[in-house]
């Protein structure tokens, strides 16, 4: 294994994200160790224009397609890396994140060197107040399949050691595409959310360990990675939600959660008509074109 196989490239998908990307670039410039390169996929080239960054490492800004989602943006960047012959790790990092400590990148590389090359790895994600976000967890049978998640108490008990989980957040997700028999790609039919869970569950089925690293922390500004109208966000996220249930949960869970979603939309219709209708539209899209 060559030294380049252990290096890390960063990949960020942006939508109206110029300011937060600039903040990330500043925090990146303070790092003791730099990534091999940073790819930024601009998914708002028409509505927000080009992206300009002064970064401390080699940076490539790729023009995406207006309005493409996280999955399609990530896949575009992964294809670019594959075509360039990249064999190292890829760190998917939201544009609205920063690296709070100068040794964050160096510590990550040290940790990755000790992990299986086919692992999917998540990191601790903290909000602007330093509180731990629930960015990893387990999938259980039944309606509350996402209830068990990493919390502060469990984080403290781990004492920095990695733990096996069922899913980690795409906000901060690391993997080595070359270590997998089939190049990992996100499901484009999941336009907003659940694409990270879906990827973790699919690759876990091939034997890839899903690990969460409590000792590597990033800061998440939360909700500032993109500017999407709320009705559009609700429609897309509802579509992803139903399709995730179609693929990964039993039929009765899908039916009961669908009934609850439609009832909630009906109850809120007089008070929040646009959001309620958007949820119904997302459900209808998922039913009209269900995921395999």
DADACOR-V560262 format. One record per residue. N is the residue number from 1. RES is the residue in one letter. PHI is phi in degrees with one decimal (none if undefined). Layout:
n=N res=RES phi=PHI
n=N res=RES phi=PHI
This chain:
n=1 res=X phi=none
n=2 res=X phi=-79.2
n=3 res=X phi=-64.2
n=4 res=X phi=-66.0
n=5 res=X phi=-67.5
n=6 res=X phi=-100.1
n=7 res=X phi=-77.5
n=8 res=X phi=-123.2
n=9 res=X phi=-106.0
n=10 res=X phi=-98.7
n=11 res=X phi=-137.8
n=12 res=X phi=-126.7
n=13 res=X phi=-104.3
n=14 res=X phi=-117.1
n=15 res=X phi=-143.8
n=16 res=X phi=54.2
n=17 res=X phi=-123.1
n=18 res=X phi=-55.7
n=19 res=X phi=-65.9
n=20 res=X phi=-69.3
n=21 res=X phi=-64.8
n=22 res=X phi=-64.0
n=23 res=X phi=-64.0
n=24 res=X phi=-64.5
n=25 res=X phi=-61.8
n=26 res=X phi=-64.3
n=27 res=X phi=-66.4
n=28 res=X phi=-66.3
n=29 res=X phi=-65.5
n=30 res=X phi=-90.0
n=31 res=X phi=-74.6
n=32 res=X phi=-65.4
n=33 res=X phi=-111.7
n=34 res=X phi=-104.3
n=35 res=X phi=-67.9
n=36 res=X phi=-63.4
n=37 res=X phi=-161.6
n=38 res=X phi=-131.3
n=39 res=X phi=-101.6
n=40 res=X phi=-120.9
n=41 res=X phi=-97.2
n=42 res=X phi=-91.8
n=43 res=X phi=-92.6
n=44 res=X phi=-134.4
n=45 res=X phi=-68.9
n=46 res=X phi=-90.8
n=47 res=X phi=-83.6
n=48 res=X phi=-118.5
n=49 res=X phi=79.9
n=50 res=X phi=-76.4
n=51 res=X phi=-106.2
n=52 res=X phi=-121.7
n=53 res=X phi=-134.2
n=54 res=X phi=-107.8
n=55 res=X phi=-108.6
n=56 res=X phi=-87.4
n=57 res=X phi=-129.4
n=58 res=X phi=-59.9
n=59 res=X phi=-125.9
n=60 res=X phi=-122.5
n=61 res=X phi=-103.6
n=62 res=X phi=-105.4
n=63 res=X phi=-73.8
n=64 res=X phi=-89.6
n=65 res=X phi=-105.8
n=66 res=X phi=-50.8
n=67 res=X phi=83.5
n=68 res=X phi=-62.6
n=69 res=X phi=-86.2
n=70 res=X phi=-58.6
n=71 res=X phi=-59.4
n=72 res=X phi=-66.6
n=73 res=X phi=-65.1
n=74 res=X phi=-60.9
n=75 res=X phi=-61.8
n=76 res=X phi=-62.7
n=77 res=X phi=-66.7
n=78 res=X phi=-65.2
n=79 res=X phi=-63.8
n=80 res=X phi=-62.5
n=81 res=X phi=-65.1
n=82 res=X phi=-63.0
n=83 res=X phi=-66.1
n=84 res=X phi=-86.1
n=85 res=X phi=83.9
n=86 res=X phi=-64.6
n=87 res=X phi=-116.7
n=88 res=X phi=-89.9
n=89 res=X phi=-81.1
n=90 res=X phi=-124.7
n=91 res=X phi=-105.8
n=92 res=X phi=-79.3
n=93 res=X phi=-132.2
n=94 res=X phi=-57.1
n=95 res=X phi=-65.2
n=96 res=X phi=-92.2
n=97 res=X phi=-125.7
n=98 res=X phi=-140.2
n=99 res=X phi=-102.2
n=100 res=X phi=-73.3
n=101 res=X phi=-118.8
n=102 res=X phi=-67.6
n=103 res=X phi=-102.9
n=104 res=X phi=-57.8
n=105 res=X phi=-68.9
n=106 res=X phi=-62.5
n=107 res=X phi=-66.0
n=108 res=X phi=-60.4
n=109 res=X phi=-61.4
n=110 res=X phi=-62.1
n=111 res=X phi=-67.5
n=112 res=X phi=-63.0
n=113 res=X phi=-63.7
n=114 res=X phi=-99.2
n=115 res=X phi=-106.2
n=116 res=X phi=-59.7
n=117 res=X phi=-64.8
n=118 res=X phi=-94.5
n=119 res=X phi=-75.2
n=120 res=X phi=-101.5
n=121 res=X phi=-124.0
n=122 res=X phi=-111.6
n=123 res=X phi=-119.5
n=124 res=X phi=-67.9
n=125 res=X phi=-123.0
n=126 res=X phi=-113.9
n=127 res=X phi=-79.9
n=128 res=X phi=-66.1
n=129 res=X phi=-94.6
n=130 res=X phi=83.9
n=131 res=X phi=-86.8
n=132 res=X phi=-70.9
n=133 res=X phi=-84.6
n=134 res=X phi=-84.1
n=135 res=X phi=-107.7
n=136 res=X phi=-163.1
n=137 res=X phi=177.2
n=138 res=X phi=-127.6
n=139 res=X phi=-107.0
n=140 res=X phi=-112.1
n=141 res=X phi=-67.1
n=142 res=X phi=93.7
n=143 res=X phi=-68.3
n=144 res=X phi=-92.5
n=145 res=X phi=-71.3
n=146 res=X phi=-110.1
n=147 res=X phi=-66.5
n=148 res=X phi=-79.4
n=149 res=X phi=-134.7
n=150 res=X phi=-63.2
n=151 res=X phi=-129.7
n=152 res=X phi=-64.3
n=153 res=X phi=-62.9
n=154 res=X phi=-65.7
n=155 res=X phi=-56.3
n=156 res=X phi=-66.8
n=157 res=X phi=-68.2
n=158 res=X phi=-71.9
n=159 res=X phi=54.1
n=160 res=X phi=87.1
n=161 res=X phi=-83.6
n=162 res=X phi=-67.3
n=163 res=X phi=-132.6
n=164 res=X phi=-77.6
n=165 res=X phi=-133.1
n=166 res=X phi=-94.9
n=167 res=X phi=-153.8
n=168 res=X phi=-132.0
n=169 res=X phi=-74.8
n=170 res=X phi=-71.1
n=171 res=X phi=-62.2
n=172 res=X phi=-149.0
n=173 res=X phi=-132.7
n=174 res=X phi=-123.2
n=175 res=X phi=-157.6
n=176 res=X phi=-112.6
n=177 res=X phi=-55.8
n=178 res=X phi=-68.4
n=179 res=X phi=-85.0
n=180 res=X phi=-109.8
n=181 res=X phi=-61.1
n=182 res=X phi=-110.4
n=183 res=X phi=-56.3
n=184 res=X phi=-64.3
n=185 res=X phi=-139.0
n=186 res=X phi=-81.7
n=187 res=X phi=-80.5
n=188 res=X phi=-68.1
n=189 res=X phi=-76.3
n=190 res=X phi=-105.4
n=191 res=X phi=-72.7
n=192 res=X phi=-156.0
n=193 res=X phi=79.0
n=194 res=X phi=71.4
n=195 res=X phi=-68.7
n=196 res=X phi=-72.2
n=197 res=X phi=-60.7
n=198 res=X phi=-60.3
n=199 res=X phi=-62.3
n=200 res=X phi=-60.9
n=201 res=X phi=-66.6
n=202 res=X phi=-66.8
n=203 res=X phi=-74.3
n=204 res=X phi=-61.2
n=205 res=X phi=-66.0
n=206 res=X phi=-95.1
n=207 res=X phi=101.7
n=208 res=X phi=-76.6
n=209 res=X phi=-71.7
n=210 res=X phi=-108.7
n=211 res=X phi=-123.6
n=212 res=X phi=-119.6
n=213 res=X phi=-102.2
n=214 res=X phi=-72.9
n=215 res=X phi=-85.2
n=216 res=X phi=-105.8
n=217 res=X phi=-119.9
n=218 res=X phi=-127.9
n=219 res=X phi=-107.4
n=220 res=X phi=-114.5
n=221 res=X phi=-75.0
n=222 res=X phi=75.5
n=223 res=X phi=77.5
n=224 res=X phi=-109.2
n=225 res=X phi=-76.7
n=226 res=X phi=-157.6
n=227 res=X phi=-114.3
n=228 res=X phi=-124.8
n=229 res=X phi=-53.5
n=230 res=X phi=-59.0
n=231 res=X phi=-64.6
n=232 res=X phi=-67.0
n=233 res=X phi=-61.1
n=234 res=X phi=-64.5
n=235 res=X phi=-61.7
n=236 res=X phi=-67.8
n=237 res=X phi=-67.9
n=238 res=X phi=-66.3
n=239 res=X phi=-59.8
n=240 res=X phi=-61.8
n=241 res=X phi=-59.9
n=242 res=X phi=-65.8
n=243 res=X phi=-67.2
n=244 res=X phi=-62.3
n=245 res=X phi=-62.3
n=246 res=X phi=-58.8
n=247 res=X phi=-85.0
n=248 res=X phi=-114.7
n=249 res=X phi=-118.6
n=250 res=X phi=-69.8
n=251 res=X phi=-59.6
n=252 res=X phi=-69.5
n=253 res=X phi=-66.3
n=254 res=X phi=-58.8
n=255 res=X phi=-64.3
n=256 res=X phi=-67.4
n=257 res=X phi=-71.1
n=258 res=X phi=-67.0
n=259 res=X phi=-60.2
n=260 res=X phi=-63.3
n=261 res=X phi=-61.9
n=262 res=X phi=-70.4
n=263 res=X phi=-65.1
n=264 res=X phi=-62.3
n=265 res=X phi=-65.5
n=266 res=X phi=-66.9
n=267 res=X phi=-64.9
n=268 res=X phi=-86.4
n=269 res=X phi=-54.4
n=270 res=X phi=-66.7
n=271 res=X phi=-98.3
n=272 res=X phi=-134.7
n=273 res=X phi=-62.7
n=274 res=X phi=-66.6
n=275 res=X phi=-68.8
n=276 res=X phi=-64.7
n=277 res=X phi=-66.4
n=278 res=X phi=-64.1
n=279 res=X phi=-63.6
n=280 res=X phi=-65.6
n=281 res=X phi=-61.8
n=282 res=X phi=-62.7
n=283 res=X phi=-60.9
n=284 res=X phi=-64.3
n=285 res=X phi=-60.8
n=286 res=X phi=-66.8
n=287 res=X phi=-74.1
n=288 res=X phi=-69.9
n=289 res=X phi=-129.2
n=290 res=X phi=-67.3
n=291 res=X phi=-84.2
n=292 res=X phi=-79.3
